[in-house]
Amino acid sequence: MRCAVRLALLVPLALTGCGEADMADQARAKTWDRNPFFPRQITMRQPVAGTVPRTDPSREVPQPQAISRDLLDRGRQRYGVFCTPCHGEDGRGRGMIVARGFPPAGDLTGGPLRAAPAAEIYDAIAKGRRAMLGMAQMIPSADRWAIVAYVRALQLSQDAAVASLPPDDRTRLEATR
């Protein structure tokens, strides 16, 4: 019994010596600090061979000169992830977020956006417009251009005249009616 009482008193006393681990207060070195531990006495080290570099999603890449099938496929996939919730699959601004009570998103398929330069759409994705937040930190530049290409394809596909379709597509469309 006496041993149990002593143990009951010692356990809380032992636990009081445990400090809270706080990573913000630990010693650390900045990239260009002097560091006598390393041969050149600087903290920054060469990456290990085979290291994959991190890319900055906000780093700009130039607009593609040609639109390929791969670019459109990537744009469609990225559009589905980042744009469909608000703009909808057809780009008319009636996505599931809007269906749940949020203000309507912009119609990407008609009006002034059809005449807007690709760089303006790219800029809207990066910096945002009206209620839309900028996505530059989430969508890498190359993917933004892919989305722009896909939006252009959406614009062409909406309200297209059946007569303007290639014969094979016209036949498939008529078979679905």
SEBALUM-916779 format. One record per residue (C-alpha): residue number from 1; residue in three letters; z, x, y. Coordinates in Angstrom, 3 decimals, always signed. Last residue first. Layout:
<rs>
R    n  res        pz        px        py
R  NUM  ALA         Z         X         Y
...
</rs>
This chain:
<rs>
R    n  res        pz        px        py
R  177  ARG   -80.917   -31.478   +10.238
R  176  THR   -80.188   -28.184    +8.457
R  175  ALA   -83.769   -27.795    +7.158
R  174  GLU   -85.102   -28.075   +10.723
R  173  LEU   -83.065   -25.040   +11.728
R  172  ARG   -84.271   -22.996    +8.761
R  171  THR   -87.923   -23.861    +9.523
R  170  ARG   -87.480   -23.016   +13.212
R  169  ASP   -85.875   -19.703   +12.280
R  168  ASP   -88.831   -18.765   +10.087
R  167  PRO   -91.355   -19.885   +12.750
R  166  PRO   -89.797   -17.745   +15.515
R  165  LEU   -87.878   -19.812   +18.064
R  164  SER   -89.368   -20.750   +21.459
R  163  ALA   -90.387   -24.217   +20.222
R  162  VAL   -86.734   -25.007   +19.501
R  161  ALA   -85.988   -24.583   +23.203
R  160  ALA   -82.861   -22.536   +23.808
R  159  ASP   -79.884   -24.544   +25.107
R  158  GLN   -77.479   -21.695   +24.359
R  157  SER   -79.013   -18.772   +22.460
R  156  LEU   -80.047   -16.723   +25.485
R  155  GLN   -76.593   -16.898   +27.062
R  154  LEU   -74.954   -16.065   +23.741
R  153  ALA   -77.195   -12.998   +23.414
R  152  ARG   -76.178   -11.908   +26.926
R  151  VAL   -72.528   -12.420   +25.924
R  150  TYR   -73.185   -10.201   +22.881
R  149  ALA   -74.568    -7.412   +25.046
R  148  VAL   -71.568    -7.711   +27.387
R  147  ILE   -69.245    -7.571   +24.366
R  146  ALA   -70.928    -4.344   +23.214
R  145  TRP   -70.516    -2.901   +26.712
R  144  ARG   -66.804    -3.731   +26.575
R  143  ASP   -66.648    -2.139   +23.110
R  142  ALA   -68.015    +1.127   +24.513
R  141  SER   -65.414    +1.021   +27.299
R  140  PRO   -62.454    +0.594   +24.976
R  139  ILE   -60.797    -2.839   +24.963
R  138  MET   -57.023    -2.951   +25.332
R  137  GLN   -56.367    -0.845   +28.445
R  136  ALA   -59.484    -2.159   +30.203
R  135  MET   -58.577    -5.802   +29.463
R  134  GLY   -58.030    -7.093   +32.980
R  133  LEU   -56.256   -10.447   +33.060
R  132  MET   -58.190   -13.672   +33.335
R  131  ALA   -56.721   -16.230   +35.755
R  130  ARG   -59.177   -15.346   +38.566
R  129  ARG   -61.241   -12.434   +37.272
R  128  GLY   -60.229    -9.465   +35.139
R  127  LYS   -60.453    -5.727   +35.710
R  126  ALA   -62.190    -4.450   +32.563
R  125  ILE   -63.784    -7.660   +31.308
R  124  ALA   -64.832    -8.647   +34.836
R  123  ASP   -66.253    -5.149   +35.405
R  122  TYR   -68.388    -5.404   +32.251
R  121  ILE   -69.647    -8.792   +33.422
R  120  GLU   -70.527    -7.276   +36.803
R  119  ALA   -72.164    -4.249   +35.170
R  118  ALA   -74.425    -6.563   +33.164
R  117  PRO   -75.909    -7.867   +36.419
R  116  ALA   -75.241   -11.509   +37.265
R  115  ALA   -78.122   -13.992   +36.858
R  114  ARG   -76.706   -15.606   +33.716
R  113  LEU   -73.221   -15.461   +35.262
R  112  PRO   -74.369   -17.601   +38.185
R  111  GLY   -74.771   -20.721   +36.115
R  110  GLY   -74.665   -20.704   +32.366
R  109  THR   -73.450   -19.028   +29.217
R  108  LEU   -70.154   -17.398   +30.151
R  107  ASP   -68.445   -20.623   +31.208
R  106  GLY   -65.190   -19.540   +32.805
R  105  ALA   -61.901   -20.429   +31.158
R  104  PRO   -60.467   -23.897   +31.514
R  103  PRO   -56.828   -24.026   +32.640
R  102  PHE   -54.301   -23.817   +29.821
R  101  GLY   -53.345   -26.985   +28.001
R  100  ARG   -53.586   -26.283   +24.289
R   99  ALA   -57.351   -26.912   +24.137
R   98  VAL   -57.756   -24.197   +26.775
R   97  ILE   -56.030   -21.708   +24.483
R   96  MET   -58.198   -22.902   +21.579
R   95  GLY   -61.409   -22.040   +23.430
R   94  ARG   -63.350   -24.264   +25.811
R   93  GLY   -64.932   -21.794   +28.220
R   92  ARG   -68.600   -22.247   +27.336
R   91  GLY   -68.870   -18.990   +25.427
R   90  ASP   -70.036   -20.619   +22.162
R   89  GLU   -67.128   -19.259   +20.122
R   88  GLY   -64.620   -20.328   +22.745
R   87  HIS   -63.979   -18.777   +26.173
R   86  CYS   -60.180   -18.641   +25.922
R   85  PRO   -59.343   -17.742   +22.309
R   84  THR   -62.923   -16.506   +21.758
R   83  CYS   -62.712   -13.557   +24.162
R   82  PHE   -60.593   -10.796   +22.590
R   81  VAL   -60.991   -10.960   +18.819
R   80  GLY   -64.228   -12.929   +18.459
R   79  TYR   -65.780   -11.018   +21.359
R   78  ARG   -64.879    -7.788   +19.531
R   77  GLN   -66.693    -8.953   +16.378
R   76  ARG   -69.689   -10.279   +18.285
R   75  GLY   -69.913    -7.115   +20.358
R   74  ARG   -69.785    -4.948   +17.237
R   73  ASP   -72.568    -7.004   +15.664
R   72  LEU   -74.575    -6.828   +18.896
R   71  LEU   -74.181    -3.046   +19.064
R   70  ASP   -75.136    -2.685   +15.394
R   69  ARG   -78.254    -4.829   +15.930
R   68  SER   -79.286    -2.520   +18.738
R   67  ILE   -79.375    -3.037   +22.484
R   66  ALA   -80.984    -0.143   +24.305
R   65  GLN   -79.961    +2.016   +27.264
R   64  PRO   -76.255    +1.592   +26.575
R   63  GLN   -74.149    +1.413   +29.753
R   62  PRO   -72.343    +4.677   +30.343
R   61  VAL   -68.873    +5.374   +28.951
R   60  GLU   -65.731    +4.910   +31.005
R   59  ARG   -62.351    +6.156   +29.875
R   58  SER   -60.019    +3.118   +29.954
R   57  PRO   -59.582    +3.124   +26.194
R   56  ASP   -58.342    +6.742   +26.306
R   55  THR   -59.224    +8.308   +22.999
R   54  ARG   -56.748    +9.998   +20.739
R   53  PRO   -58.099   +13.111   +19.063
R   52  VAL   -58.259   +13.317   +15.260
R   51  THR   -56.462   +16.448   +14.067
R   50  GLY   -58.528   +18.403   +11.536
R   49  ALA   -56.983   +21.758   +12.422
R   48  VAL   -53.505   +21.288   +13.912
R   47  PRO   -53.614   +20.789   +17.653
R   46  GLN   -53.103   +23.881   +19.833
R   45  ARG   -49.621   +23.932   +21.305
R   44  MET   -48.167   +22.995   +24.688
R   43  THR   -44.598   +24.252   +25.064
R   42  ILE   -45.419   +27.575   +26.650
R   41  GLN   -43.936   +30.984   +25.823
R   40  ARG   -47.165   +32.467   +24.443
R   39  PRO   -45.301   +33.319   +21.208
R   38  PHE   -43.280   +30.072   +20.996
R   37  PHE   -39.447   +29.860   +21.181
R   36  PRO   -39.386   +31.194   +24.740
R   35  ASN   -40.583   +27.821   +26.053
R   34  ARG   -41.831   +27.587   +29.589
R   33  ASP   -42.743   +23.977   +30.404
R   32  TRP   -46.429   +22.938   +30.603
R   31  THR   -46.312   +20.008   +28.161
R   30  LYS   -42.790   +18.814   +28.897
R   29  ALA   -39.826   +19.813   +26.764
R   28  ARG   -37.143   +17.537   +25.405
R   27  ALA   -33.368   +17.363   +25.195
R   26  GLN   -32.106   +13.941   +24.289
R   25  ASP   -31.016   +11.328   +26.816
R   24  ALA   -33.900    +8.892   +26.436
R   23  MET   -33.567    +9.028   +22.640
R   22  ASP   -30.149    +7.389   +22.803
R   21  ALA   -28.163    +7.555   +19.592
R   20  GLU   -24.851    +5.815   +20.245
R   19  GLY   -21.909    +8.095   +19.703
R   18  CYS   -19.867    +8.263   +16.534
R   17  GLY   -16.394    +9.617   +17.303
R   16  THR   -14.955    +6.126   +17.507
R   15  LEU   -15.880    +5.623   +13.846
R   14  ALA   -13.279    +8.100   +12.642
R   13  LEU   -10.481    +6.301   +14.510
R   12  PRO   -11.651    +2.933   +13.150
R   11  VAL   -11.479    +4.367    +9.584
R   10  LEU    -8.133    +6.163   +10.054
R    9  LEU    -5.975    +3.111   +10.715
R    8  ALA    -7.208    +1.133    +7.681
R    7  LEU    -6.917    +4.283    +5.560
R    6  ARG    -3.311    +4.752    +6.613
R    5  VAL    -2.574    +1.125    +5.802
R    4  ALA    -4.292    +1.415    +2.396
R    3  CYS    -2.319    +4.568    +1.568
R    2  ARG    +0.947    +2.790    +2.326
R    1  MET    +0.000    +0.000    +0.000
</rs>
